[in-house]
């Protein structure tokens, strides 16, 4: 397709794309196939960095490589910070260290660290050698902290002022400064030891008289974050106290950085996504992932599920004689196990979410356990009546109906109980309840369901 055809498809203004336009992506793919770097630049130039990231993530890994090769200048610092890690890993392999260094220096330290940590050791060294001493030290200090901690997440650019300054002094200082953060919401008030003793929202600072002392305007910081704190704990504190930023202090209490709401939103999204995928027993799969990579991430959990399925089948095998004599048992037993599995999953989802949000604690654990047990038992009674009636209509056997009704109550009560006890037990053992809970709960409901139904049937019917 010629150059003029692409110009017809260009957006007439730079407003953000609410959704990725399939036609736009198709034209971009054609430009990549044609090796037309100029067309790629013209198509992507009017877009916001977040929209460019969305478009790039619709492409295959090979097409992403094509964009990086044909139009490397598309990948500004802001674009590199916006794209997902798997896409960023692909494209950065095809960008020169000098280009990466220039892009990284456009970013605040937290975003720069996120980009640099994706690089291999050789490229990282080459990139860090080309950036300023100040930026290099900031990135290296952030990388010294463990992944998913406040130290790795924090931004080292912040605005601080001594408590004896006035509002006018602080405003004049900020106006004269060349190195303010791109975005900040609070001014941190510090003492002579550079320890944060207060914070002032920028909106309050701007509305105050110039002669007002900062010490009279400030509020005590609601939290002081240790750089070793897990990012999930920090996200919880931001949610709890409705924060837009928070100071990070070192072991001596000195102000070393700040955390901002935009980074915490990403943490919350990532943690929720991680828990959701873990409950299903899978890892995140990017749109550009290959079949082999997807299989590697999912096959191990399927193997665990196979082992638990064999265990459930072993329970069924114990009652092979009963099943051969009463064929209706083979028809009805999956219903009991399935209902138990669904009830257990419901209870499990509520428990994992409550644990993640710190709503489920030692103080209220017993009340929640009894609630889930009672909920499972009541649901069991409701569906015992339903399945009893269905069984009578289907097989005209009151005794069989009684068996499935009792088994339904037992399994749903057990499902509710296991759905809460399993994640609590995993937390007590120091494991992530989102990762392993579903396997254990499903195993419990299958085994109890088959054992209760077939065991009762053997006692009552044979």
N, C-alpha and C positions, 0 to 999 in steps of 0.2 A: 504494500500500500504506500502511496506517495506521501510526500511531506504535506501537501496541501490538504489531503484528506484528514490528517491528524489535526490540523489547525481548526477545521470545522467542528471537531469534537471537544475543543478546549472549553472549559468553563469561562463565562464572560466576566466573572468576578471572583474574589478570593474567599467567598463565604465557605464555611465548613461543610463537609459532606455528612449528613445525618446517617446515611447508609452507603456502603460501597456500591457504586454503580457497575453492574456486570458488563455493560457496554464499554465503560471507561477502562475496566480491567482488561477486557478483550483487546482494546486498541493498544493498551500498554504492552500486552503480551506480543502483539504483532510488531510493535516497535523494537522490542527485544529480539524477536526472531529476525528482523531486518537489519539488526545491528545499528540502529539509528539512535545514537546517543543524544543528538539535538532534539529529536522528537520526545524522548523520555524526559529531558529537562523541561521542555515547554509544557508538557502535560502535568508534571509534578510541581513545578515552580509556584503556581498560584495557591497551592494547598497548604493548610496548616500542617505542622510537623506531625500531629496526632493522626491526621487524615492520611498523610503519606505513609505512616506506619501501618495503618489499617489496610491500605492498598497493597503495600509490599507483602503483608502477611497472607494475602490471597494467592500469591505466586508460589510456584514450586521452588525448591532449593536451587535448581539450575537457573531458573529465571531470576531469582534474587542475585545470584552470582553475576548474571548478565547485566543487571542494573549497576552493580558495584563496579563492573569492568568498563561498561560503556559510558556511565555518567556518575563517576565517584563523587562529584561535587554536590550531588543530591543529598549525600549523607553528612549533613551538618551535625554539630554537637547535639542540637535539640532533637533531630530525627533519631540519632543513635540512642538517645535517652528514652525515646518513646517506644521504639520497637521492642518486641518480645525477645527474651534472651536467646531462644533458638534461632530466630532470624538474625539477630545481632551477631551471633557466633559465625553464621554463614558469611555474611557480607564483610565482616571485619577481616576475614582471611584474605580478601581481595583488595583491601585498601592499604595504601602506603603508610608506613609509620609516621611520616611527616604530615600526611593528611589527618591521621587520627590524632596526632599531637595538637594540631591547630583546632580540630573540632572539640577536643577535650577541654582546651583552655577557654572555650566559650561557656562552659558549664560551671555551676556551683559545685563545691567539693563532693557533695553527696552523690550527685548524678555522675560526676567524673569518676568517682570510685566504682560506681555500678558498671560503667563502661569498661574501665581498665581491668576489673577483676575477671572479665570474660576472655582476656587475651592470654595466649600461651606465654611462657616465661621469656622466650627470646624476643617476641614482639613487644611485650610489656616493657622490657628493659630498653629497647630502642625508642619506644614512645616516651617513656619517662625521661630519657636523656635529652629529649628535644623540648620539653616544657620548662617553664620557669622554676627556679629553685623553690619559691613559695608554694606553687601548685604541686610540685613533686613531693614536697614534705607533707602537705595536707593529704594527698592520696596515699602515700606510704604509711602515714600514721593511721589512717582509716583502715587500710588493708591489714594492719597489725592486729586488729580485733577479729574475733570469730565471726563467721558469716551469721546473718540473722540476729545480730545484736545491735543495740543502740549506737555503739561506737562505729559500726560499719555503716549505719543508716544516717548518722547525724551530719549536719551541714556545719562546716567550720567558719563560714562567714556569718556574722551576727552583728547586732548593734548594741553596744553597752556604754554606760556613762556612770561616773561616780555620783554617789548620793547627794553630795553637796552642790552639784550643778543645778542651775535653774532650767526651766523649760526653754527659754530663749537660747541659753548656752548650748543645750542639746540639739535644738533645731539648727542653729548656725553650724554646729559641728557636722551634722549630717549633710547639710547643703554643700559644705566645702569638701566633703570626703569623695574620693574617687573609687572606693572599693566597697560600697554598700552592697548587701545581698540583692539579687534581682527582685526577690519578694521577701518581705518580712512583716510581721504583724505586731510584734512587741519590742519595746526597748527594755533591755535588762539593766537594772540598777545594781552596781557592784560596790563593795567596800574597798578599803585600802589593800586587802589581800586578794583582790580580783574574784571574790566570792559573791555570787548573786544573792542580794538581800531583798530584791523587789523586782517587779515587772510592771510596765505601763503599756497598755494598748496604744497603738499609734493614733487611733481616732481620738482617744482621750488627750493625748499629748498635743495634737493639733488644735483641740478646742479649748485648751487651758491658756491662761494668761502667761506672758513671757517671764514675769517675775516670780512665778510660783516655783518653789523648790521641788525637785524630783522626789525627795524624801516625803513630801506632803502629798504627793500624787500617786505614789506607787502602792501596789498591793503585794503582800507576801506571796512568793511563788507557791502554787499549789503542789507542785512536785519538783524534785530535783532528780534527774535521771542519771544513774550510774552507767557508764559506757558498756559495761559487761551485761547489762540487763537484756533479756531476750526480747526481741521485737514484738512478740505476741503479748508479753506483759505490758510493754509500752502502749500498744494499741488499746489494750483494756483500760489503762489509765486515761488515755485521751478520750475514750468513750465515756468513762465514768465521770470525769470532771469537765467534759465539753470543752476541751482545749483546742486552740489553733496552733500553739507552739509551746515548747517546753525547753528549759535550759539543761544542758548536759554538763556534769561536773566530774573532775578527776578525783582521785583518792583523797586529796587535800581539800576538796570542796571548791576548787577554782573553776571558773567558767571556761569550758573548752569548745563548746559548740551548741547547736540547737537542733531540735527536731521540729518539723513542720507538718501541718495537717495533710498536705498533698502526698507526702511520703507515707503517712500513717494510713491513708485511704488505700494505697497500693498494698500495704501490709495486710489490712483487713480483707481485701479482695483475695489476695494470694492465700491467706490462711483458710478462708472459707472454701476456696476452690480446692485447696489441698485436702481438707477434711472431706469434702464431697466426693472427690476422686478416690480417696482412701477407703471410704465406706463401700465403694464399688469394687475395691481391690485392684485399682489401676493407677498408673502414673499419668501425668499430663502428657498428651500427645499433641504436638504442634501440627498445623495444617500441612507443613512441609515434611513431616516425618514419613519415613519409609515403612513398608510392611514389616521388614525385619525388626526395626526398632520397636514398632508397636507390639509385635509378637513377644519380643524379649521382656517388655514391661508387664505384659499381661499373663503370659504362660505360667510363671511361678505361682501366682494366686490361683489359677485354674488347677494347677497340680495339687495345691492344698485343698481346694474344694473337692477334687476327685477323691482324695483320701478320706474326707469327711463323708462323702457320698457312699464310699465303700463301707464305712462304719455303719451308716444307716441301713444299707443293704444287708449287712450282717445281722442286724436286728430282725429284718424281714425274714431272712433265711431261718431263724430260730422257730418261726411259726409256719414253715412251709406246709406242714401237714394240715393245719387249720385252714390255710388258704385254699388248698386243694379240695377240701371238703365243703367249704362255703365260698363259692366263687365271688359272691357279693363283696367279700372282704377286700379282694383285689381292686374292685371298682371304687370302694369308698375310702380306703386308707390314704390315697394321695390327698383327698380333701382335708383330712384332719391335719396332715403335715403341712400342707400349703397354707391353711388358715393360721396355724401356729407360726409359720415363718413370716407371714405378713404382719401379724400382731407383734412379733418380736422386733421386726424392723421398725415399726412405728415407735415402740418404746425406746429402741436403741437410738433412733434419730433425735428424739426429744432429749435423751440423756447426754449424748455427745455434744449437742448444741448447748445444753445447760452447763456442762463442764467447761466448754470453751469460753463461755461468757461469764464464768465464775458464779453463776446462779445456784449451782448445785454444790453445796459445801458439807463439811462434817456436821454443821449445825442443823441442817434440814434434810440430811440424807435419809434418815429413818422414815420421815414423813413421806418423802418422795417414793421410797421403796414400797411402803404400804399402799400408796396411791396407785402405783403401777400394777401391783399385785391385785388390788381390788378392781382396777379397770379391766385387767385381763380376765378376771373371774366373772365380772358382770357381762362383758362381751361374750365370754364363753357360754354363759347361761342363755343369752339372747340367741346365739347361733346354734346352741344345743336344741332349743325348741324348733328352730327353722329346719335344721338337718334331721331332727327326729321325725318331723312331719313329712319331709321329702322322702325319707327312707321308708316310712310306712306306705306312702302312696306308690313308691317305686317297687319295693320288694314285698309289701304286705307282711312285714315281720316286726312285731312290736319289740321282741327281745333284741334284735339287731339295732332297731332305732334307739333303744335304751343304751346300748353299748356305745354307739357313736356319739350320743348326747353327753354321756359321762366323759368319754375321751376328749370331746371338744372342750368341755369346761376345764379338765385337767391340763390340756396342752396350752390353751390360751392363757390360763393363769400362770403356768410355767413360763410362757413366752414373755409375758409382761415382767415377771420377776427376773428372768435372765437378761432381758433388754436393759435393765438398770444395773444389775449386779455385775455383769461382765465388764462393762466399761469402768465401773467404779473399782473393780478388782485390778484391771489393767493399770489404772492411774496409781493405785496403791503399790503396784509392782514396778512403777516407773516407766511403763510402756505407753505408747500413744493409743488411746482408745479408738480413734477413728480408723486406724490401720488394721487392727486384728479383730475387733469386736464382732463384725458381721459374720465371720467364719464360725466363731464359737457359738453365737446365738443361733445361727441356722442349724448347726450340728445338734444343739440341745433340743430345739423344737422338732427336728426330724426324728431324733432318737426317742424322745418322750412321746411324740405323736404316734409313732409306729408301735412302741412298746405298750402304751396305754390302750390303744385301740385293739391291737392283735392279742395282747395279754387278756384283756377283758373278754374279748370274743371267745378265746379258748376256754376261759372259765365258765362263761354263761351259755355259749351255744353248743359246746361239744361235751 
